[in-house]
Amino acid sequence: MSKVKTRFAPSPTGFLHIGGARTALFNWLFARHHEGSFVLRIEDTDLERSTQESVDAIFEGMQWLGLDWDEGPYYQSQRSEIYYDHIEKMLGQGKAYRCYCKPDELEVKRAKAMAEGKKPKYDGKCRELTVQGKNNPFTIRFKAPQSGQTVVDDMIKGRVSFENNELDDLIIARSDGSPTYNFVVVVDDATMGITHILRGDDHLNNTPRQILLYQSLGYNPPIFGHVPLILGQDKKRLSKRHGATSVMAYKEMGYLAEALVNYLSRLGWSHGDQEIFSIEELIDYFDSDHIGKSAGVFDEDKLLWLNAHYIKESTDDNLALAVLPLLKEKGCEVSTSPPLPAVINVVKDRAKTLLEIAQMSELFYVEEITFDEKAVNKFLTSEVSETLEDVMSGISAIEDFNEESIADFFNNFTESKGLKLGKVAQPVRVAITGGTVSPGIFEVIHLLGKDQTVKRIKNALARIS
């Protein structure tokens, strides 16, 4: 195999969505597996819909996922001269021709063909014109072969044949002179030396036309692999507008990039029964032979499970860096004690997203906690006032304030009172956290510190009064 070169070529008309991210990932992994190179190309010839905001969003999404590129970004809008040169070459060699048919004329023919149950293809009226129209607007069409077959040896689907008489003479330049998608993508891939292309199988019908253009221009076509599309859980195609399909939306929902990369790699590709991969393993194992032929279903629950796994495996310091902005958005003063990594250490096993970590960590960095009224009504009653008073006094008296000494105090206290730990711990938990669910009560008290714990119990007693 010659040196592999793959590419990702998004149109900057929106964010980087899940389907596009998987396409980028598969091409990136294929290139890295074969020690080749990965090219980023921005297909911005649709000037009305292309925006710099979308370009920035694509860059942001790829950088967050860790999909670095070796060449580019190239912009189609800056490569016009290359396209015009190739068009002139085809015209000069008689491989393309000017078509003077008017749009309304073509539409009438199209409607008539469809009414007769025929395929609405161009009838070749201008194909053999010898006299050019003076000052009349024209498009430029590729003079495609009218017989034989074009074969796609697809890495995933195998050998797929197309009858050439089913393919009409493709417009390669519009009446305003601008080249069309199927033409510029061929010129770009050929001149950039792209050897392999993995893309969605909705592009398969374009492939025979593109192969014919490669051959007409004297280039060897790349090797194609058409990947089945991603379906939503309703078994319908995962649309750009369907749910939170933006890559960065998943970051905002508290997902880790490693989890999303791992999940996307398994959407249509497998390596035995293995579910969890490091990026090094993905590069080592990835090949086109194990890309499936059926569509993958995007399962939010499975992604959430993977995210929880990666949270548990992440270091407390790395998670703290990711959670810090979320806490600041909540107005928390995180520079105060306790250290955020220490808090994350005790909450992360309960969390599936960074948002949940931030939510559970918030109680350590606020002056006033929010109480769950149901928990208050059940556990902060006048019957527990004396117990809370005694606990507050006992905690105040602890000299060497650590989890072990806090546990010793609670064990001795409950034994002396003839109470079970839960009867004491739950009212204390509600008093210092506002609710009934938290990490271990001894860990929470230790992290809050003696003064803050006493202050919160005192406030709870005032609430009871």
Secondary structure, DSSP 8 states (H G I E B T S, - for coil): ----EEEE---SSS--BHHHHHHHHHHHHHHHHTT-EEEEEE----TTT--HHHHHHHHHHHHHHT---SEEEEEGGG-HHHHHHHHHHHHHTTSEEEE---HHHHHHHHHHHHHTT-------TTTT--S--SS---EEEE---SSSEEEEEETTTEEEEEEGGGS---EEE-TTS-B-HHHHHHHHHHHTT--EEEEEGGGGGGHHHHHHHHHHHT----EEEEE--EE-TTSSB--TTSSS-BHHHHHHTT--HHHHHHHHHTSSB-STT-----HHHHHHH--GGGB-SS-EE--HHHHHHHHHHHHHHS-HHHHHHHHHHHHHHTT--TTSSS-HHHHHHHHGGG-SSHHHHHHHHGGGS-SS----HHHHHHHSSGGGHHHHHHHHHHHHH-SS-SHHHHHHHHHHHHHHHT--HHHHHHHHHHHHHSSS--S-HHHHHHHH-HHHHHHHHHHHHHHH-
